[in-house]
Amino acid sequence: MADIERESMDYDVVIVGAGPAGLSAAIRLKQLDPELSVVVLEKGSEVGAHILSGAVLDPSGLDALIPDWREKGAPIKTEVTQDHFYVLGEGGKLRVPNIAMPPLMSNHGNYIVSMGEVCAWMAEQAEALEVEVFPGMSCSELVYGEDGRVTGVVAGEFGRNPDGTPGEGYEPGMVLNGKYVMLAEGVRGSLTKEAMAKFGLQDGRDPQKFGLGMKEIWEIPPEKHHEGRVVHTMGWPLGKNAGGGSFIYHAPGNKILIGFVVHLNYANPHLYPYMEFQRFKHHPMVAELLEGGKRISYGGRAISEGGFQSMPKAVFPGGAILGCGVGLVNVPRIKGNHNAMLSGKAAAEAAHAALKEGREGDELTAYDTELRDGPVGKDLRRVRNVKPLWSRYGLAGGLALGGVDMWLNNIFGGGIFGTLKHGKSDAECTGEAKDFAPIEYPRPDGKLSFDRLTSVSFTATNHEESQPCHLKLKDPALPVKVNLPVYAGPSARYCPAGVYEFVEEDGADPRFVINFQNCIHCKTCDIKDPRQNIVWTVPQGGDGPNYSGM
């Protein structure tokens, strides 16, 4: 939309995304130089509204950024007191002794938290340092200079008609220019994806791998609650259909945070991740815990799982990618928030050094080097083979070999497998429907398990219906022509919010319907669509889920 005239504002550093990575970068920049002008732009209606994470927080990232976070009243109070790990069968469970787990898997010294609350607190710390934090400001475009470097972003555009033309109350938004632009959008951000493609940042690296994480918060009877208890499981109900597992964290106030992760490299297009989560809650161990309780929240988001070998080049002319945009989750630990914070801190230090030297708009190579060679890279390097071993050898083989590799890395600083490759992207892993049997799922009972639309109502999701659909199809005919006959229409199942459906009426040909109002911004469609035909973009600012306590 180059013909649209927009006002502009200039900053030293523009940061897209008020998650742990973006806020850490903003805080560190102002710690280093209070005179720097720093702005953080957040697409959620408020900081934390789009944040969803388990979460058991390793405080090492926050210790490095704000050493006195305890004295400053951070909402990080519930220290882990018990650590349980189970392999589930359909009717039973086998506990893996803690002594058999590599030391890095221990949660001693970690905290059960709401990352939405942590990010809201971090935003307060940033604003106290005079960082400008603007929620409800979707960043819809990267702005480039004549030499091709990134110089800023377009933010705050509102009021387009469904066909994309400016509506009656159209607001064109603003251009926010920065000497450096930091993209901290989380997993599969639209601007991050654009920058990676334009500058070839994934070239020579393994494809990024992903999981779909779904989470509910339940209030359970006090006699069943054990504040500080952490439970992880693998196995049933996924079996051989997919990799993944669960978490159950006992938070304060008789609440438990219960989640289920499905690795998106599954082959069977009939798999229904949301229903696998609902079925999981009927396992005897889980059902007994939930009975008599009340569900109060639901949400979902994609998780980056590729690890060390999938990390793209994290810098480009004029900017850098932070946090989950790079893919910094330690998969066996199910932790990435500490690495996101450390990435933001490292990017800030590199930008500050560059600005101090009078530079701007170049590549912050010091940040990319620190990310790979510093504490983040070391954390990811020692678990780099866990995901590919699981993908190759399944639950039993992957668990055994991954455990051996982690023990060897812990003792000797290296394993026996070198660095294994991931191979195909998650989209390419999707098989054709004719090669797999359909999976029958029990109907939700409305007590422990629920239908998707009921669950979406717990996300407080809202999108203004008069705006353009933010879920774009490269080829509008492809879902019915190819995805339905060849792959059995997997988008109707892999979306955890019921956005996509194939509708047949009065004997007419099926229609592909996109209910974008339901979208909870998990990005699974952008990742898993077998022909990569769906492109997730930002809706207008403030739209989407409004998570509370997630």
URTA-V713574 format. One line per field, one symbol per residue. phi: phi as a letter, one per 30 degrees, with the letter a starting at -180 (. if undefined). psi: psi as a letter, one per 20 degrees, with the letter a starting at -180 (. if undefined). burial: + if it has 16 or more other ideal C-beta (glycine too) atoms within 10 Angstrom, else -. A space follows every 10 residues. Layout:
phi = ???
psi = ???
burial = ???
This chain:
phi = .ddddbdbbc bdbcccjccd dddddddded ddadddcbbc cbdddadjdc cbaebccddd ddeddbecdd ddiddbbcdd cbbbbbcccd cbabddeedd deedddceic bdbcdddddd ddddddddci ddccdibdcc bdccdddjdd clbcbidbid dedjddddcd cdibcccbdb cccbdidhdd ddddddddci dceicdddcb bcccbbcbcc eedccbejdb bbbbjecdhd dadllbbbcd cdihcbccbb ccddcdcddd dbeeddddde dcdeddeddd dicbdbabaa adbdbdiedc ddecbbejaa cchdddjcdd dddhbbdddd dddddddddd dddddddida icdddddddd ddcddddddd ddcdcddddd ddcidddddd dddddddddd dciacccibd cdiddddddd ddedcbdecd cddeciccbb dddddeddch dbbddddddd cccdbddded dbddddcihd ddcdddbidc acccbhiddd cccccddddc idiedddced chcccdbddd ejdjdbdbid
psi = liippqrqqp rgpppoplah gghgggghgh hhniiqppqp pphqhrpihj pprfpopojh ghghgnhkhg hjkqlnhnqp hqoqpqpqrh jaqoppqhhi pqhiiqjpir qprohghghg ghhghghhjk pooorknpoi qqpqrhjiqp iaqpqkpqkq rhjiqpahkp piaqpoqqhq ppoliapkqh hggghhghjl iipjqqqqqq qopqqqpqpr qhiipnpipp pqqrcqjhci hqraarqopo rrkkqqoprp pppjjqhoii qngghgghhh ijqghgghhh piappiqqrq qqppjhbgii prpjqroiaq prcihhmkpo ghilpihhhg ghgggggghg gggghhijrq japmhhgggh ghibhghhgh hijhigghgg hgjaggghgg hhggghghhg gijqaiicoq qhdqrhghip rqhijqqqpp pqqqijghqq rghgghiiik pppoiirqpj oqpgohihgh hghghgjkmh higipjjkhp qopppljrqq qopomihipj khjhghgiph jlipoprpaq piqaqmqoj.
burial = -----+---- ++++++++++ ++++++++++ +----+++++ ++++++++++ ++++++++++ ++-+++--+- ---+++-+-+ --+-++++-- --+--+---- ++-++-+--+ ++++++++++ +++-+++--- +++-++++++ +++-----++ ++++++++++ ---------- -+++++++++ ++++++++++ +++-++--+- +---++++++ ++++++++++ ----+-++++ ++++++++-- ++++++++++ +--+++++++ ++++++-+++ ++++++++++ +++--+--++ --+-+-++++ ++++++++++ ++++++++++ ++++++++++ ++++++++++ ++++++++++ ++-++----+ +-++-+++-+ ++--+++-++ ++++++++++ +---+--++- +++++++++- ----+-+--+ -+--+++-++ --+--+---- +--+---+++ -+--++-+++ +-+---++++ +------++- --++-+++++ ++++++++++ -+-------- -+-+++++++ ++++++++++ +-++-+++++ ++++++++-+
